[in-house]
Amino acid sequence: MKLYILFVSFIMSLSASCQSKMAETTLKENPEKQADITSALYDTYDTYKESSLAKRRIKHHEIQPLIAKFKAKEGYAVTKVGESIEGRPLSLISVGSGATNVFLWSQMHGDEPTATQAIFDILNFLDSKDFQKEKASILRNLTLHFLPMLNPDGAEVYTRRNTLGIDINRDALALQSPEGRTLKRVRDSLDADFGFNLHDQSTYYNAERTEKPATISYLAPAYNYEKDINDVRANAMKIIVYMNKIIQNYAPGQVGRYNDDFEPRAFGDNIQKWGTSAILIESGGFNKDTEKQEIRKLNYVSILSAIYTISDKSYTEIAIADYEKIPENDRKLFDLKIENLTYKLLGKEYTLDLGIQRFENDKPNHNDFWISSSIVEQGDLSTYYGYETFDAKGYTATLGKVYPHKISSMTDFLKLDAFELLKQGYLFVSVNGIPEKIMESPLPLNITRGSYKAPANLRLAVGVNPSFFLEKNGKIMYAVVNGYLIDLQSKATSFKNALILK
């Protein structure tokens, strides 16, 4: 009888083992299944998107209710793991029972919030009743740990550094900041197998030698100057190759690879060195996605896909050679590129390309921003690209005029037909009673205060605000107002604001 029981036990164990291996093999050899799941994640995203976080300038107090709701949920653990310099609590949200620890942290730079939003989308997904089979597998194999908004003081004023003025991502050795010490302590206590370092990058990065923005960029940081590849770093590379393949379905050609020069003070490089497979994800630019909500969605899909492949270990079959095939980041994008423009200077005509960028200026409450634009490059820009590119061949840049009638108030200014004035060549309007703290004009007309004097000649130069007209055959066809191109016939434009000039 004892032999029979042992035999039955052995057969059951063997059967379970075979089923497990068959399931694993099927998944590894059936990429279509993974593709279907990823497609479903993308298609159902709006179901899990955290609706209370709709803009980039999110604050610490806004995410506290979202963290608090998981304290009472079965299977979740919420732990206060530290405080910022100004005393804001740093919380770790953990879920899952697996032996493999995956640690994800966001917003160590206060003005890089895209992944913070995506983390709460992911938590909503994990807490839902959907995808039960896939989630059960993930939470059985992994324990996930989320530390959203590592730099809440920086987030409060939408700036990169913490209150001490430190770049936390350069504090892995000295640990001079409490936020940096928290990150190190959590990583060490978890002895995390995988770490996701979640950032935003400039929207002006492009995938090398293409006009496509680097919407998502990845990096498996080097852990030494020689850039050696051990198993820890190789695993990070494999995960990145997998994520890249996924993102190509939704942003083809819009993935870049960060430079992997070793930075001995950086957290990513050191976390790789300490034995955690570190994966950097940078959120860049996407056309007409100022608030990065589409990029947030791509973060959600990318991270969940990575978690899925870590869970079933399918990433182990991926060739790291494919990592080097991801194009490197380049920085050759403008918001607006104007090509072949005719510019009259000192009685002669010249042909110029202009590269224009629009810079965000935070309003006093750090909840919104206004735009001031500048010409950042000019000359031959044939190797550069634009989110918007206009071929101005046959068009001449001309100076805008000041409207001859002074407007008594902003209320009266808003009654003006801006497009009609632009067609007549007026670009500047003098308005009384504008408070000094207000810097943006809501209409595509630059407002002047009493001390402003209009220039006698059009000047196009690096550092100058681009506000002028494009004339063809003696007729004004386009206006460029604070770096925004406006078609005066169709009124087509992506205009946000003009300027108030002193």
C-alpha positions as CSV (number, residue, x, y, z in Angstrom):
1,M,0.0,0.0,0.0
2,K,2.8,2.4,0.9
3,L,4.5,1.7,-2.4
4,Y,1.3,2.3,-4.3
5,I,0.8,5.7,-2.5
6,L,4.4,6.6,-3.4
7,F,3.8,5.6,-7.0
8,V,0.6,7.6,-7.3
9,S,2.3,10.6,-5.7
10,F,5.2,10.3,-8.1
11,I,2.9,10.1,-11.1
12,M,0.9,13.1,-9.9
13,S,4.1,15.1,-9.4
14,L,5.4,14.1,-12.8
15,S,2.1,15.0,-14.4
16,A,2.0,18.4,-12.7
17,S,5.7,19.0,-13.7
18,C,4.9,18.0,-17.4
19,Q,1.9,20.3,-17.5
20,S,3.9,23.1,-16.1
21,K,6.7,22.6,-18.6
22,M,4.2,22.2,-21.4
23,A,2.5,25.5,-20.5
24,E,5.9,27.2,-20.3
25,T,7.0,25.7,-23.6
26,T,3.7,26.6,-25.3
27,L,4.1,30.2,-24.1
28,K,7.7,30.5,-25.2
29,E,7.0,28.9,-28.5
30,N,3.8,30.7,-29.1
31,P,4.6,34.5,-29.3
32,E,1.2,35.0,-30.9
33,K,-0.4,34.3,-27.5
34,Q,1.8,37.0,-25.9
35,A,1.0,39.4,-28.7
36,D,-2.7,38.8,-28.2
37,I,-2.4,39.6,-24.5
38,T,-0.4,42.7,-25.2
39,S,-2.9,43.8,-27.8
40,A,-5.7,43.2,-25.3
41,L,-3.8,45.3,-22.7
42,Y,-3.6,48.2,-25.2
43,D,-7.2,48.0,-26.3
44,T,-8.7,47.9,-22.8
45,Y,-6.4,50.5,-21.3
46,D,-9.1,53.1,-20.7
47,T,-10.8,50.7,-18.3
48,Y,-7.9,50.9,-15.9
49,K,-6.6,54.5,-16.6
50,E,-6.6,56.4,-13.3
51,S,-8.9,59.2,-14.3
52,S,-8.0,61.5,-11.4
53,L,-4.5,62.0,-12.9
54,A,-5.0,63.6,-16.3
55,K,-2.2,66.1,-16.5
56,R,1.6,65.9,-16.0
57,R,1.9,68.4,-13.1
58,I,0.6,66.0,-10.4
59,K,1.3,66.6,-6.7
60,H,2.0,64.4,-3.8
61,H,-1.3,65.0,-2.1
62,E,-3.1,63.9,-5.3
63,I,-1.7,60.4,-5.1
64,Q,-2.2,59.8,-1.4
65,P,-5.8,58.7,-1.7
66,L,-4.8,56.4,-4.5
67,I,-2.1,54.8,-2.3
68,A,-4.4,54.7,0.7
69,K,-7.1,52.6,-1.0
70,F,-4.7,49.7,-1.3
71,K,-4.0,49.6,2.4
72,A,-7.3,47.9,3.0
73,K,-7.2,45.6,0.0
74,E,-6.5,42.0,0.5
75,G,-3.1,40.9,-1.0
76,Y,-1.6,44.4,-0.9
77,A,0.9,45.9,1.5
78,V,1.5,49.6,1.8
79,T,4.6,50.6,3.8
80,K,6.0,54.0,4.6
81,V,9.6,53.6,3.7
82,G,10.9,57.1,4.1
83,E,10.3,60.9,3.9
84,S,11.4,63.6,1.6
85,I,13.3,66.6,2.9
86,E,10.1,68.6,3.4
87,G,8.6,65.6,5.3
88,R,6.3,64.1,2.6
89,P,6.0,60.3,3.1
90,L,7.4,57.9,0.6
91,S,5.3,54.8,0.2
92,L,6.0,51.3,-1.2
93,I,3.0,49.3,-2.5
94,S,3.6,45.6,-2.8
95,V,1.5,42.8,-4.2
96,G,2.2,39.2,-5.2
97,S,3.7,36.1,-3.4
98,G,6.4,35.0,-5.9
99,A,10.0,34.5,-5.1
100,T,11.1,36.9,-7.8
101,N,11.1,40.5,-6.6
102,V,10.4,43.3,-9.2
103,F,11.0,46.8,-7.9
104,L,9.6,49.9,-9.8
105,W,10.2,53.5,-8.9
106,S,9.2,56.7,-10.6
107,Q,9.8,60.4,-10.5
108,M,13.1,60.7,-8.9
109,H,13.2,63.8,-11.0
110,G,10.2,65.9,-9.9
111,D,9.3,67.1,-13.4
112,E,9.2,63.6,-14.9
113,P,5.8,62.2,-13.9
114,T,4.6,60.1,-16.9
115,A,5.4,56.8,-15.3
116,T,3.9,57.8,-11.9
117,Q,0.6,58.0,-13.7
118,A,1.2,54.7,-15.4
119,I,2.0,53.0,-12.1
120,F,-1.5,53.7,-10.8
121,D,-3.0,52.5,-14.1
122,I,-1.1,49.2,-13.6
123,L,-2.3,49.0,-10.0
124,N,-5.9,49.5,-11.2
125,F,-5.3,46.7,-13.7
126,L,-3.9,44.3,-11.1
127,D,-6.9,45.1,-8.8
128,S,-9.5,44.4,-11.5
129,K,-11.4,41.2,-12.1
130,D,-10.1,40.9,-15.7
131,F,-7.3,38.9,-17.1
132,Q,-7.5,36.6,-14.0
133,K,-5.5,33.8,-15.5
134,E,-2.6,36.0,-16.5
135,K,-2.6,38.0,-13.3
136,A,-2.7,34.8,-11.2
137,S,0.4,33.6,-12.9
138,I,2.2,37.0,-12.5
139,L,1.3,37.3,-8.8
140,R,2.2,33.6,-8.1
141,N,5.6,34.0,-9.7
142,L,6.5,37.5,-8.8
143,T,6.2,40.0,-6.0
144,L,5.8,43.5,-7.4
145,H,6.9,46.6,-5.4
146,F,6.0,50.1,-6.6
147,L,7.5,53.3,-5.2
148,P,5.7,56.2,-7.0
149,M,7.0,59.7,-6.9
150,L,10.4,59.4,-5.1
151,N,10.9,63.2,-5.3
152,P,7.6,64.7,-4.1
153,D,9.2,68.0,-3.2
154,G,10.5,68.4,-6.7
155,A,7.1,67.4,-8.1
156,E,5.4,70.1,-6.0
157,V,7.2,72.9,-7.9
158,Y,7.7,70.8,-11.1
159,T,11.5,70.8,-11.0
160,R,14.1,68.1,-11.6
161,R,16.1,68.4,-8.3
162,N,15.0,67.9,-4.7
163,T,14.8,70.6,-2.1
164,L,18.5,70.2,-1.3
165,G,19.2,71.0,-4.9
166,I,20.5,67.5,-5.6
167,D,19.9,65.4,-8.6
168,I,18.8,62.2,-6.8
169,N,19.9,60.1,-9.8
170,R,23.5,61.2,-9.0
171,D,23.3,60.3,-5.3
172,A,23.8,56.6,-5.4
173,L,27.3,56.7,-3.8
174,A,27.3,59.7,-1.4
175,L,23.6,59.2,-0.4
176,Q,23.4,62.8,0.7
177,S,19.6,63.0,0.2
178,P,17.0,61.2,2.3
179,E,15.2,60.2,-0.9
180,G,18.4,58.6,-2.3
181,R,18.9,56.7,1.0
182,T,15.4,55.5,0.9
183,L,15.8,54.1,-2.6
184,K,19.0,52.3,-1.7
185,R,17.5,50.9,1.5
186,V,14.5,49.6,-0.3
187,R,16.5,48.0,-3.1
188,D,18.8,46.3,-0.6
189,S,16.0,45.1,1.6
190,L,14.2,43.5,-1.3
191,D,17.4,42.3,-2.9
192,A,15.3,42.9,-6.1
193,D,15.9,40.7,-9.1
194,F,14.6,43.3,-11.5
195,G,14.4,47.1,-11.2
196,F,12.6,49.5,-13.4
197,N,14.0,53.1,-13.2
198,L,11.2,55.2,-14.7
199,H,11.9,58.7,-16.2
200,D,10.9,61.3,-18.7
201,Q,13.4,62.6,-21.3
202,S,13.4,65.7,-23.6
203,T,10.8,65.6,-26.3
204,Y,13.5,66.7,-28.7
205,Y,15.2,63.3,-28.8
206,N,14.7,61.4,-32.1
207,A,15.5,57.8,-33.1
208,E,18.9,58.2,-34.7
209,R,18.9,59.3,-38.3
210,T,15.1,59.4,-38.5
211,E,12.5,62.0,-38.2
212,K,10.7,59.9,-35.6
213,P,10.6,61.1,-32.0
214,A,12.1,58.8,-29.4
215,T,8.8,58.3,-27.8
216,I,10.1,55.6,-25.5
217,S,13.8,55.1,-24.9
218,Y,15.4,52.2,-23.0
219,L,18.7,51.4,-21.4
220,A,20.3,48.5,-19.6
221,P,22.9,50.6,-17.8
222,A,26.5,49.6,-17.7
223,Y,27.9,48.6,-14.3
224,N,31.6,49.5,-15.1
225,Y,33.6,51.6,-17.5
226,E,34.3,48.6,-19.7
227,K,30.6,48.2,-20.3
228,D,30.8,44.4,-19.6
229,I,27.8,42.3,-19.9
230,N,27.1,39.8,-17.2
231,D,24.0,37.7,-16.6
232,V,22.4,40.5,-14.6
233,R,22.8,43.1,-17.3
234,A,22.0,40.6,-20.1
235,N,18.7,39.9,-18.5
236,A,17.9,43.6,-18.6
237,M,18.8,43.7,-22.2
238,K,16.6,40.8,-23.0
239,I,13.6,42.5,-21.3
240,I,14.3,45.6,-23.3
241,V,14.3,43.7,-26.6
242,Y,11.0,42.2,-25.7
243,M,9.5,45.6,-24.7
244,N,10.8,47.2,-27.9
245,K,9.1,44.6,-30.0
246,I,5.8,45.3,-28.3
247,I,6.1,49.1,-28.6
248,Q,6.9,48.8,-32.3
249,N,3.2,47.8,-32.8
250,Y,2.0,51.1,-31.5
251,A,4.8,53.6,-32.1
252,P,6.7,52.1,-35.0
253,G,10.2,53.5,-35.4
254,Q,9.8,55.6,-32.2
255,V,12.0,53.7,-29.8
256,G,15.5,54.8,-28.9
257,R,18.4,53.4,-26.9
258,Y,20.1,55.6,-24.4
259,N,23.9,56.0,-24.3
260,D,25.4,53.4,-21.9
261,D,28.5,55.3,-20.8
262,F,29.1,54.3,-17.2
263,E,28.2,57.0,-14.6
264,P,29.6,55.9,-11.3
265,R,27.2,58.1,-9.3
266,A,24.0,57.1,-11.0
267,F,21.4,54.8,-9.4
268,G,20.7,52.8,-12.5
269,D,24.4,51.9,-13.0
270,N,24.9,51.0,-9.4
271,I,21.7,49.0,-9.1
272,Q,23.0,47.0,-12.0
273,K,26.3,46.6,-10.2
274,W,24.5,45.6,-7.0
275,G,22.9,42.6,-8.7
276,T,19.5,43.9,-9.8
277,S,18.8,43.7,-13.5
278,A,18.2,47.5,-14.0
279,I,15.9,48.7,-16.8
280,L,15.7,52.4,-17.6
281,I,12.5,53.6,-19.4
282,E,12.4,57.2,-20.6
283,S,9.3,58.8,-21.9
284,G,10.0,61.3,-24.6
285,G,7.8,63.0,-27.2
286,F,4.8,62.0,-29.3
287,N,3.2,64.3,-31.8
288,K,0.2,66.3,-30.4
289,D,0.6,64.7,-27.0
290,T,1.5,67.6,-24.9
291,E,0.4,66.0,-21.6
292,K,2.0,62.7,-22.6
293,Q,-1.2,60.7,-22.2
294,E,-0.5,58.4,-25.1
295,I,3.0,57.9,-23.9
296,R,1.6,57.1,-20.5
297,K,-0.4,54.4,-22.2
298,L,2.7,53.0,-23.9
299,N,4.4,52.9,-20.5
300,Y,1.5,50.9,-19.1
301,V,1.7,48.4,-22.0
302,S,5.5,48.2,-22.0
303,I,5.8,47.7,-18.2
304,L,3.0,45.1,-18.0
305,S,4.5,43.2,-21.0
306,A,7.8,43.2,-19.2
307,I,6.3,41.9,-16.0
308,Y,4.5,39.2,-18.0
309,T,7.7,38.0,-19.7
310,I,9.6,38.0,-16.4
311,S,6.8,36.0,-14.8
312,D,6.8,33.2,-17.4
313,K,10.6,33.6,-18.0
314,S,10.1,33.7,-21.8
315,Y,12.6,36.5,-21.9
316,T,15.4,34.0,-21.3
317,E,15.1,32.8,-25.0
318,I,15.7,36.3,-26.4
319,A,19.0,37.1,-28.1
320,I,20.8,40.1,-26.6
321,A,22.3,40.9,-30.0
322,D,18.9,42.4,-30.8
323,Y,19.5,45.0,-28.1
324,E,22.2,46.7,-30.2
325,K,19.8,46.9,-33.2
326,I,17.6,49.5,-31.3
327,P,18.7,52.9,-32.8
328,E,20.4,55.2,-30.4
329,N,18.9,58.4,-29.2
330,D,19.8,61.5,-31.1
331,R,18.7,65.1,-30.4
332,K,17.7,66.6,-33.7
333,L,14.1,67.5,-33.4
334,F,12.4,70.9,-33.3
335,D,8.8,71.7,-32.5
336,L,8.7,73.6,-35.8
337,K,11.2,73.5,-38.7
338,I,10.8,76.0,-41.5
339,E,12.8,75.2,-44.6
340,N,14.0,77.3,-47.5
341,L,12.7,80.6,-46.1
342,T,13.7,83.8,-47.9
343,Y,15.1,86.4,-45.5
344,K,16.0,89.9,-46.5
345,L,19.0,91.4,-44.7
346,L,20.8,94.7,-45.5
347,G,19.2,94.9,-48.9
348,K,20.0,91.3,-50.0
349,E,18.0,88.1,-50.0
350,Y,19.2,84.9,-48.3
351,T,17.7,81.4,-47.9
352,L,17.5,80.1,-44.3
353,D,16.1,77.1,-42.4
354,L,14.8,77.9,-38.9
355,G,14.7,75.5,-36.0
356,I,12.1,76.6,-33.4
357,Q,11.5,75.2,-29.9
358,R,8.6,76.0,-27.6
359,F,9.6,76.2,-23.9
360,E,7.3,75.6,-21.0
361,N,7.2,78.2,-18.3
362,D,5.5,77.2,-15.1
363,K,2.8,79.4,-13.7
364,P,3.1,80.4,-10.0
365,N,1.0,77.5,-8.7
366,H,3.0,75.0,-10.8
367,N,-0.3,73.4,-12.1
368,D,-0.1,74.8,-15.6
369,F,2.3,76.5,-18.0
370,W,2.7,79.0,-20.7
371,I,4.9,78.8,-23.8
372,S,7.7,81.1,-24.9
373,S,9.4,80.1,-28.1
374,S,12.8,80.7,-29.5
375,I,14.8,80.2,-32.6
376,V,17.4,77.7,-31.4
377,E,19.2,77.0,-34.7
378,Q,19.3,78.4,-38.2
379,G,21.1,77.9,-41.5
380,D,21.3,74.5,-43.2
381,L,19.1,72.2,-41.1
382,S,18.9,69.4,-43.6
383,T,20.0,66.8,-41.1
384,Y,17.4,68.0,-38.5
385,Y,13.6,67.2,-38.3
386,G,10.5,68.8,-36.9
387,Y,7.3,67.6,-35.3
388,E,5.9,70.1,-37.8
389,T,7.9,70.9,-40.9
390,F,7.0,73.7,-43.4
391,D,8.7,74.2,-46.8
392,A,8.7,78.0,-47.2
393,K,10.2,77.9,-50.7
394,G,8.8,81.0,-52.4
395,Y,7.8,82.7,-49.1
396,T,9.5,85.7,-47.7
397,A,9.7,86.5,-43.9
398,T,8.2,89.9,-43.2
399,L,7.9,92.1,-40.2
400,G,4.6,92.4,-38.2
401,K,3.0,95.8,-37.5
402,V,1.7,97.3,-34.2
403,Y,-2.1,97.8,-34.3
404,P,-2.6,101.6,-34.3
405,H,-5.4,101.6,-31.7
406,K,-4.7,101.1,-28.0
407,I,-7.1,98.6,-26.4
408,S,-8.5,99.7,-23.0
409,S,-8.7,96.2,-21.3
410,M,-8.2,92.5,-21.8
411,T,-12.0,92.1,-22.1
412,D,-12.0,94.4,-25.2
413,F,-8.9,92.6,-26.5
414,L,-10.7,89.3,-26.5
415,K,-13.3,90.8,-28.7
416,L,-10.9,91.4,-31.5
417,D,-10.9,89.3,-34.7
418,A,-7.3,88.1,-34.4
419,F,-7.2,86.3,-37.8
420,E,-8.5,89.4,-39.6
421,L,-5.8,91.6,-37.9
422,L,-3.1,89.0,-38.9
423,K,-4.3,89.1,-42.5
424,Q,-3.8,92.9,-42.4
425,G,-0.2,92.4,-41.1
426,Y,-0.8,93.3,-37.5
427,L,1.1,91.1,-35.0
428,F,1.2,93.4,-31.9
429,V,-1.6,95.0,-30.0
430,S,-1.1,97.5,-27.1
431,V,-3.5,96.7,-24.2
432,N,-3.9,98.7,-20.9
433,G,-4.2,97.2,-17.4
434,I,-2.4,93.9,-17.9
435,P,-1.0,92.6,-14.6
436,E,2.8,92.2,-14.5
437,K,2.6,88.6,-13.5
438,I,0.6,87.6,-16.6
439,M,2.9,86.7,-19.5
440,E,0.8,85.0,-22.1
441,S,-1.8,86.2,-24.6
442,P,-4.7,83.9,-25.3
443,L,-5.2,85.2,-28.9
444,P,-2.6,84.7,-31.7
445,L,-1.5,88.3,-31.2
446,N,1.4,89.5,-29.1
447,I,0.3,92.0,-26.5
448,T,2.5,95.0,-25.8
449,R,2.7,97.0,-22.6
450,G,3.4,100.8,-22.7
451,S,7.2,100.6,-22.7
452,Y,7.4,98.3,-25.7
453,K,8.9,99.6,-28.9
454,A,8.4,97.7,-32.2
455,P,11.5,96.8,-34.1
456,A,12.2,98.7,-37.3
457,N,13.4,95.6,-39.1
458,L,12.8,91.9,-38.9
459,R,15.6,90.1,-37.1
460,L,15.9,86.3,-37.4
461,A,18.6,85.1,-35.1
462,V,19.3,82.3,-32.5
463,G,17.6,83.3,-29.2
464,V,15.0,85.6,-30.8
465,N,11.3,84.9,-30.4
466,P,9.9,83.8,-33.8
467,S,7.0,86.2,-34.6
468,F,6.7,87.2,-38.2
469,F,4.7,86.7,-41.4
470,L,5.3,84.6,-44.5
471,E,4.4,86.5,-47.6
472,K,4.1,85.1,-51.1
473,N,3.6,87.2,-54.2
474,G,2.9,90.2,-52.0
475,K,0.2,88.5,-50.0
476,I,0.4,87.4,-46.4
477,M,-0.3,83.7,-46.3
478,Y,1.0,82.5,-42.9
479,A,1.8,84.0,-39.6
480,V,4.3,82.7,-37.1
481,V,3.2,83.8,-33.7
482,N,5.4,82.9,-30.7
483,G,6.7,79.9,-32.7
484,Y,3.3,78.6,-33.8
485,L,2.6,78.4,-37.6
486,I,-0.8,79.7,-38.5
487,D,-2.4,79.2,-41.9
488,L,-4.4,82.4,-42.4
489,Q,-6.6,80.8,-45.1
490,S,-7.7,77.7,-43.2
491,K,-6.9,79.0,-39.7
492,A,-5.2,75.6,-39.1
493,T,-2.8,75.8,-36.1
494,S,-1.7,74.1,-32.9
495,F,-1.5,77.5,-31.2
496,K,-1.4,77.7,-27.4
497,N,-0.5,81.3,-26.5
498,A,1.2,84.4,-27.7
499,L,3.3,86.6,-25.5
500,I,2.9,89.8,-23.5
501,L,5.9,92.0,-24.2
502,K,7.3,94.8,-22.0
